C-alpha cells in the first residue's frame, strides 16, 4: 500500500437477516442495493463504480459473518451532512449510539449508530 492508494478497498457488514439489513441501509441512505448469492454468502451491495478506485462494500450473511457491537468500526460516507442519514436511523429500526459530534474544523464530524443487526457503525462528514 502507498499513500496514493485507498487504505480501504472493500468492507463487509455482517448481518443475520439480509432483507431486514438491506431495507435499513436503503432507508437511511436513500439507495438501492443489489442482492445476490456469491460463494455461499448472501450479499447486498452498496453503490459502486467498478474500476474507479473508490472503495465499496456489502452486507453479508454467511457462517463467517457474525454481527455484533464489538467488531471493526467502519466510517460510512455521510457527506454532505451526516445528520441526514443519522436522522433516519431510528425510523428505520436502528438506534443512535453517539450523536453527531465535531472532531475538528479540518476533519469534520462523526456519529455512531447501531443497525438492525446489532452492528455499531460510524458515519463521517465534513459538515
C-alpha positions in Angstrom: 0.0 0.0 0.0 1.2 3.5 -0.8 0.0 7.0 0.2 -1.7 7.3 -3.2 -3.9 4.2 -2.6 -7.1 3.8 -0.6 -6.4 2.2 2.8 -9.8 0.5 2.5 -10.7 -1.4 -0.7 -13.7 -3.3 0.4 -15.8 -3.8 3.5 -18.4 -6.3 4.6 -21.0 -5.6 7.3 -22.1 -8.9 8.9 -25.9 -9.5 9.1 -28.2 -12.1 10.4 -31.2 -11.1 8.2 -30.1 -9.8 4.8 -33.5 -8.4 3.8 -34.0 -6.5 7.1 -30.5 -5.1 6.9 -30.8 -4.1 3.2 -34.1 -2.3 3.9 -32.4 -0.4 6.8 -29.4 0.8 4.8 -31.5 1.6 1.8 -33.8 3.7 4.1 -31.1 5.7 5.8 -29.0 6.4 2.7 -31.8 6.6 0.1 -30.1 4.0 -2.1 -31.0 0.7 -3.8 -28.8 -2.3 -3.0 -28.4 -5.2 -5.5 -28.7 -8.5 -3.7 -27.2 -11.9 -4.8 -25.7 -15.1 -3.6 -22.0 -15.4 -4.1 -19.6 -18.1 -2.9 -22.1 -19.4 -0.3 -22.8 -15.9 1.0 -25.9 -13.8 0.8 -24.8 -10.3 -0.2 -26.4 -6.8 -0.7 -24.0 -4.3 -2.4 -23.6 -0.7 -1.6 -23.4 1.5 -4.7 -20.1 1.2 -6.5 -18.3 2.3 -9.7 -16.2 -0.6 -11.0 -12.7 0.4 -12.0 -12.9 3.9 -10.4 -10.6 3.1 -7.5 -13.3 4.1 -5.0 -13.9 1.7 -2.1 -17.2 0.0 -1.6 -18.7 -3.0 0.2 -21.6 -5.2 1.0 -23.9 -6.5 3.7 -23.0 -10.2 4.1 -24.7 -13.2 5.7 -22.7 -16.5 6.0 -21.3 -18.8 8.6 -18.2 -16.5 8.8 -20.2 -13.3 9.3 -21.4 -12.6 12.8 -22.9 -9.2 13.6 -22.1 -7.5 16.8 -21.2 -4.3 18.6 -17.6 -5.0 19.3 -16.2 -5.6 15.8 -14.3 -3.4 13.5 -15.6 0.2 13.2 -16.3 1.4 9.7 -17.0 5.0 8.9 -19.5 5.3 6.1 -19.7 8.4 4.0 -22.3 10.7 5.4 -21.5 13.7 3.2 -22.6 16.4 2.8 -24.0 16.3 6.3 -24.2 13.0 8.3 -27.2 14.4 10.2 -29.3 13.5 7.1 -28.6 9.7 7.3 -28.5 9.8 11.2 -31.9 11.4 11.3 -33.4 8.3 9.5 -31.7 5.7 11.7 -34.4 5.3 14.4 -37.3 5.3 12.0 -35.6 2.5 10.0 -35.2 0.4 13.2 -31.7 1.3 14.4 -30.5 3.4 17.4 -28.2 6.3 17.7 -25.2 5.4 19.9 -23.3 8.7 19.7 -24.9 11.8 18.2 -23.2 14.0 15.6 -20.0 15.1 17.2 -17.4 17.6 15.9 -13.9 16.1 15.6 -12.2 19.3 14.4 -12.6 22.0 11.8 -10.3 20.2 9.4 -11.6 16.7 9.9 -15.4 17.3 10.3 -17.9 15.3 12.2 -18.7 11.7 13.3 -21.5 9.7 14.8 -22.2 6.1 15.7 -25.4 4.1 15.3 -26.5 0.5 15.8 -28.2 -1.1 12.8 -31.0 -3.6 12.8 -28.4 -6.5 13.1 -26.7 -5.2 16.2 -23.6 -3.8 14.5 -22.3 -0.4 15.6 -21.3 1.6 12.5 -20.0 5.1 12.2 -20.7 8.0 9.9 -18.3 10.7 8.9 -19.0 14.0 7.1 -17.2 17.3 6.5 -20.2 19.3 7.8 
